[in-house]
Every structure is written in C-alpha cells, then in structure tokens.
Amino acid sequence: MNLPLFIAWRYLFAKKSHNVINIISAISAVGMAIGTAALVIILSIYNGFDFLVRSMLGNIEPELLITPAEGKSFVPEGKAYDWLYAQQSVKSMCTVVEENVFISYDGKQSVAKAKGVDSIYEEESPLRGHMVNGEFALHRGDIPQAAVGAALAYRLGINPRFVSAVEIYFPSRTRNISLSNPAASIENVKVYPSGIFSINNEVDNQLIVVPIETMRELLEYGEEVSAVEIRMGGASEKEIRRVKEEASRMLGPGYRVSDRFEQNTSLYKMMQYEKASIYLILIFVIIILAFSIFGALSMLIIEKRGDIRTFRSMGATDRLLKRVFVLEGWMITLLGLAAGLATGISFALLQQHFGFIKMPGNFVIQAYPIIISWKDILITAAGVAIIGYLIALLPVASFYRKESTAHGKCNTVRKE
C-alpha cells in the first residue's frame, strides 16, 4: 500500500487525544454527504421536470419544421417534398398557416395565434390527448370549428357547449385602409368552438386551431402556407439529423429546416441555464460545508506535530508528510461523497418507482418526476471531489508556510 495513503487511513480512523477532532471530522463527512445527496436529488428532479416539459411540447411540435427564410408564406412544391414523402422515417407531413389575429367571442376580445391545419393534421392530431373539454374536431359538415387553448378560452368565456361563434379578424392584404369605413378593410371569419385543450401556460394562453381553408380565406391566400410540419415519431436523433441535413440541402438557402430545439431555442436554452444555475448554487453550498474539513485538518496537524518530528527523524520528506495530511482531508470528503451518492441515488430510485412524495394541487402528474442521469452523477462526483481536494490543501500549505517562517526566524537569531 502507498505509504502516505496508509498513514492517512490510520489517522482517519485512529482515536485522537482531542475527541473534538473526531466530532468535527464526522460532521464534515456528514455535511459533504448531505450536500452531495441534495445535489443528486435536485438535479434528478430537474431532469424529471425537463423531460415532462419536453414530452408535452413534443406532443404538439413536429420533429422538423420547414419555414421560409424570408417572408411569411411559400408554396410547398418541388423535389425536396417528393423526397421527404418517400422517406420511411417520415410518418406524416402537414401544411400549416399561422398568424397573429384579433378574436372576439360574446363581447370579449383578445389577441391570439391562429393556426390553420390541413386534414392530415386533423386526422392525426397530437392535441387529441390534451383535450380537457369537448373534442378535437375542426369540421361539422361544412361548418368550420376550432380547438382553443384553456387559458384563452377561460379569458374569453369560450365553452364548446355554447352556440356562440368565435369571430377572427385580420387586416386585408389586398384592400387599402379606408378612413371613412375602417371595417371594410378588415377580413373576418367565424368558427365554432368544439373543444378546449391544455398543453402549457404559453400555448394555452394564445393558441386557437382552425381549418387551413378558414385561415386561407381570412388571409386571402391561395396555395401558400406558413410552414410544413414533418412528424417522425420513433425516429432516432441520428435519422432526424440526416433527414434535416438532406432536406436543407435540397431546399436551399431560401428555406429553414428546424428541429425541436431550434423551434424553441429560448425555452431550451433557459432550461439549460436554470440547471447550470442550480448546480453552481449547490456547489457553492458544498464549498461552505467543506470548510469544516479545514478546521478538522488544522487541529489534526497541530495534534500530530510530535509524529511529524518523528517521521522527519526517520527520513520522511516534507513532500511525503504533506501528502499524508492532504489525503487525510480528502478522504473525509470522499467518504461523505460515497455516502451522499448512495443516499441520493437510492432516494431517486425509490421516488422513481414508488412516487411516495406527491405533487401538491391538481397537476398533470401525481408524484414529483425524477430521472437519474449518470452524466449528472459524474459531474457531481467530480465537483465534490475537486472541492474536497482543494480545501484539504489549504491547512497543509498554511502549516508548512508558518513552519518555514518560524525556521527562518530561528536561523536569523542564531546568526546574530
């Protein structure tokens, strides 16, 4: 066994003459264990919420979205679309017309995002599993219907059981604004609410889904669309990347092919920044807890001064002695780290399988979601271990600096 490690191990578990050193060392290890377990558990809970948000958004967002690089509309035709249709990984392609509009319902008004979708979207709608009232149906015979976000519906008092129509307004693209009769320069259509859906606060607060022909009538479009949604349910990230790159090449610089991350860049970046912030805050807490190791190690070095002189008389170098005490302090951290990882992972697995800590209120899930990421485990272990090592260096460096200063003074006195 390595000699410094052997001596440090014996010091760690040997009974000290001052029992307070044992107590402080134990408190230090427990503190590091609690900090490590908290880091593992909180990051795992964050992973659970992150997965929940991504899965909820993934239900309504396509794997790939084609939009024009400039302007608002385009006609989806050409070899690129024929190639996309021929790909086995592409489950469906649907055309979409989106625009910010003004809506009115039973005397109440609001601005909303109207999304016109084609028959393919209507048949295979990802919103069907998120309906909280009514049903997802955009046609009743020849009558156009609409599905409305829950927050928007609540704000306007929209109810699928009522017979009032939702009126949608948008300025005409072909007629000039008339000062004498401004209403003549505004297009409007009527749709009847068929259902209310709930995805998340942002979507629920602004989205209304209507038939694509209704949106084309409102915007005075012909065959133009705002976007083409490509759904590739079950496809691997590698396959999605391949289709995206090839489609981008075939469509050229006039079009933008966006994956889910690029469709919600600000949201996903915010989630990454939040996770990084949580990690840094908890690491700072662990740094504060680690300073108890500084106190325990400083007291141990003072107690072992006699041993240090004995080791020196036996030929031990200062480098070897420094390694002994650094390893001593680092082992306190590693013991706490091991206990914290075991506790944190065990708690996370129990919550993952049994869900014994419930979510308050009426949420989409009953228990706190939790997902263990081995990448997070490695980052946590590395962070805590590095902190413990650096903290262990401080009292050793301080002691030997003071000792060298004291030796220098003694030599000066002797010369005088």
VEXMARDO-512671 format. One line per field, with one value per residue (C-alpha): residue in one letter; x, y, z. Coordinates in steps of 0.2 Angstrom, whole numbers. Example, Ala and Ser with C-alpha at 12.3 -4.5 7.8 and 13.67 -1.06 7.14 Angstrom:
code = (A	S);
u = (62	68);
v = (-22	-5);
w = (39	36);
END
This chain:
code = (M	N	L	P	L	F	I	A	W	R	Y	L	F	A	K	K	S	H	N	V	I	N	I	I	S	A	I	S	A	V	G	M	A	I	G	T	A	A	L	V	I	I	L	S	I	Y	N	G	F	D	F	L	V	R	S	M	L	G	N	I	E	P	E	L	L	I	T	P	A	E	G	K	S	F	V	P	E	G	K	A	Y	D	W	L	Y	A	Q	Q	S	V	K	S	M	C	T	V	V	E	E	N	V	F	I	S	Y	D	G	K	Q	S	V	A	K	A	K	G	V	D	S	I	Y	E	E	E	S	P	L	R	G	H	M	V	N	G	E	F	A	L	H	R	G	D	I	P	Q	A	A	V	G	A	A	L	A	Y	R	L	G	I	N	P	R	F	V	S	A	V	E	I	Y	F	P	S	R	T	R	N	I	S	L	S	N	P	A	A	S	I	E	N	V	K	V	Y	P	S	G	I	F	S	I	N	N	E	V	D	N	Q	L	I	V	V	P	I	E	T	M	R	E	L	L	E	Y	G	E	E	V	S	A	V	E	I	R	M	G	G	A	S	E	K	E	I	R	R	V	K	E	E	A	S	R	M	L	G	P	G	Y	R	V	S	D	R	F	E	Q	N	T	S	L	Y	K	M	M	Q	Y	E	K	A	S	I	Y	L	I	L	I	F	V	I	I	I	L	A	F	S	I	F	G	A	L	S	M	L	I	I	E	K	R	G	D	I	R	T	F	R	S	M	G	A	T	D	R	L	L	K	R	V	F	V	L	E	G	W	M	I	T	L	L	G	L	A	A	G	L	A	T	G	I	S	F	A	L	L	Q	Q	H	F	G	F	I	K	M	P	G	N	F	V	I	Q	A	Y	P	I	I	I	S	W	K	D	I	L	I	T	A	A	G	V	A	I	I	G	Y	L	I	A	L	L	P	V	A	S	F	Y	R	K	E	S	T	A	H	G	K	C	N	T	V	R	K	E);
u = (0	6	14	6	-11	-8	-3	-18	-30	-24	-25	-43	-49	-37	-44	-37	-32	-44	-61	-67	-56	-66	-83	-78	-72	-88	-98	-88	-91	-110	-111	-102	-114	-130	-123	-119	-136	-145	-136	-140	-159	-162	-153	-163	-180	-175	-172	-189	-197	-186	-192	-210	-209	-200	-213	-228	-220	-216	-234	-238	-222	-215	-198	-194	-202	-200	-202	-196	-180	-188	-206	-221	-228	-222	-229	-223	-218	-203	-191	-187	-205	-206	-190	-197	-213	-203	-193	-199	-195	-207	-224	-233	-232	-245	-246	-250	-255	-251	-254	-257	-275	-289	-303	-320	-332	-348	-342	-325	-309	-291	-276	-272	-261	-272	-266	-274	-271	-275	-284	-269	-266	-284	-284	-268	-269	-257	-269	-282	-273	-274	-292	-300	-317	-326	-317	-304	-315	-312	-327	-345	-351	-347	-346	-328	-324	-310	-300	-295	-281	-288	-281	-288	-304	-306	-301	-315	-328	-327	-337	-339	-357	-362	-369	-359	-346	-328	-325	-307	-301	-286	-282	-285	-269	-277	-288	-282	-287	-302	-303	-321	-325	-311	-321	-321	-303	-303	-307	-316	-322	-332	-328	-337	-328	-328	-315	-303	-285	-271	-253	-243	-246	-238	-248	-264	-264	-263	-267	-283	-283	-294	-296	-282	-295	-303	-286	-283	-300	-295	-278	-283	-270	-271	-260	-247	-243	-233	-224	-224	-223	-214	-218	-205	-212	-200	-185	-168	-159	-147	-161	-169	-152	-150	-167	-164	-147	-153	-169	-159	-148	-162	-172	-158	-154	-172	-179	-176	-177	-178	-178	-187	-173	-172	-191	-190	-172	-176	-185	-172	-158	-167	-169	-151	-146	-158	-150	-132	-138	-145	-128	-117	-128	-127	-109	-107	-116	-104	-89	-96	-99	-81	-73	-77	-64	-51	-54	-53	-37	-29	-32	-26	-9	-7	-10	2	17	26	23	29	46	47	44	57	70	66	70	52	52	41	33	28	21	11	3	-2	-12	-19	-25	-32	-43	-48	-53	-66	-73	-73	-82	-95	-96	-98	-112	-120	-121	-128	-141	-146	-146	-156	-169	-171	-174	-187	-196	-194	-203	-215	-218	-220	-218	-234	-236	-247	-263	-270	-255	-253	-244	-247	-229	-213	-205	-187	-174	-156	-143	-126	-119	-125	-118	-101	-101	-107	-94	-80	-86	-87	-70	-61	-68	-63	-45	-43	-49	-38	-23	-26	-22	-7	0	-4	5	21	22	21	34	46	44	47	63	69	67	76	91	92	93	107	117	115);
v = (0	18	24	41	33	20	33	45	30	25	44	45	30	31	38	56	63	78	70	86	82	66	75	89	76	66	82	86	70	70	88	83	68	79	91	78	69	85	89	72	73	90	88	72	81	94	81	74	91	94	78	82	99	92	77	89	101	86	80	96	101	91	84	95	111	119	138	152	161	177	182	173	161	149	136	118	110	103	88	90	87	72	65	68	59	44	43	28	38	52	47	62	79	93	110	125	143	153	171	183	188	198	187	191	180	185	203	199	202	196	194	176	165	156	140	133	115	103	86	76	86	85	66	63	77	77	88	74	68	85	89	95	99	94	85	89	92	106	102	98	95	112	122	126	123	127	120	133	134	133	150	159	150	155	173	175	163	151	135	121	118	136	141	157	159	164	179	181	197	201	217	214	211	217	232	249	255	267	281	283	265	256	240	237	234	220	202	191	173	164	147	137	130	111	108	116	109	111	110	123	141	149	138	138	157	161	146	143	129	131	123	128	134	146	154	155	164	176	179	179	165	153	138	147	140	147	130	112	100	84	71	56	48	35	40	41	58	52	49	65	74	65	70	88	90	82	92	108	104	101	116	128	144	151	139	135	117	117	103	104	113	126	129	133	139	152	139	125	137	144	126	123	139	135	118	125	139	125	116	131	136	119	118	134	127	112	123	131	114	109	122	112	100	114	116	97	95	110	103	86	94	103	87	77	88	75	62	75	77	58	55	68	60	43	52	57	72	87	81	64	72	85	71	62	76	81	63	63	78	72	55	64	72	55	46	59	59	40	41	55	47	31	40	52	38	26	40	44	26	24	40	35	18	22	40	42	61	68	84	97	103	97	94	83	70	64	62	73	66	61	54	49	55	47	62	72	59	60	79	79	67	76	93	87	78	93	104	92	91	109	113	99	108	125	120	109	124	136	125	122	141	146	132	138	156	150	141	157	167	154	154	173	173	160	171	186);
w = (0	-4	12	13	10	23	36	32	33	50	56	49	60	74	91	94	110	107	104	96	80	78	80	68	55	57	55	39	31	36	28	12	11	14	1	-12	-9	-11	-27	-35	-29	-35	-52	-54	-50	-63	-76	-72	-75	-90	-98	-94	-102	-117	-119	-118	-131	-141	-142	-152	-160	-175	-176	-191	-197	-214	-214	-227	-223	-228	-228	-221	-234	-248	-259	-254	-270	-278	-277	-259	-254	-265	-257	-240	-244	-249	-233	-222	-206	-211	-203	-209	-217	-215	-220	-208	-210	-194	-190	-175	-176	-166	-160	-152	-143	-134	-132	-126	-136	-136	-147	-152	-163	-175	-183	-198	-201	-215	-215	-211	-195	-191	-193	-183	-171	-157	-147	-145	-129	-122	-123	-106	-113	-129	-143	-156	-172	-185	-196	-193	-210	-219	-203	-198	-179	-168	-153	-141	-128	-110	-104	-119	-118	-99	-103	-116	-108	-123	-120	-133	-126	-131	-148	-150	-163	-162	-174	-181	-188	-199	-210	-228	-238	-255	-250	-244	-227	-228	-216	-219	-216	-207	-205	-224	-224	-212	-216	-204	-202	-190	-181	-168	-153	-152	-138	-126	-124	-111	-115	-105	-100	-115	-128	-118	-117	-136	-147	-157	-170	-185	-203	-215	-228	-215	-212	-231	-233	-218	-225	-243	-248	-262	-260	-249	-232	-217	-213	-216	-201	-203	-190	-187	-172	-165	-177	-169	-167	-180	-193	-189	-191	-208	-214	-209	-217	-233	-234	-230	-244	-257	-252	-252	-243	-246	-233	-214	-208	-189	-176	-160	-151	-165	-164	-146	-144	-130	-120	-121	-118	-102	-96	-98	-89	-75	-72	-73	-60	-49	-50	-46	-31	-23	-27	-18	-3	-3	-3	13	20	15	26	41	34	35	54	57	47	55	73	67	61	77	87	76	77	88	74	61	70	72	54	49	60	51	34	29	17	19	2	9	25	15	5	21	28	11	9	26	22	5	12	23	8	-2	12	13	-6	-7	7	-2	-19	-12	-2	-17	-30	-18	-14	-33	-37	-24	-29	-47	-44	-30	-31	-12	-12	-21	-31	-22	-31	-47	-58	-74	-63	-46	-39	-42	-58	-56	-69	-64	-76	-75	-83	-68	-56	-64	-64	-45	-40	-49	-42	-24	-25	-33	-19	-6	-13	-14	3	10	3	12	30	25	15	29	42	32	27	45	50	36	43	60	55	46	61	72	59	60	79	79	66	77);
END
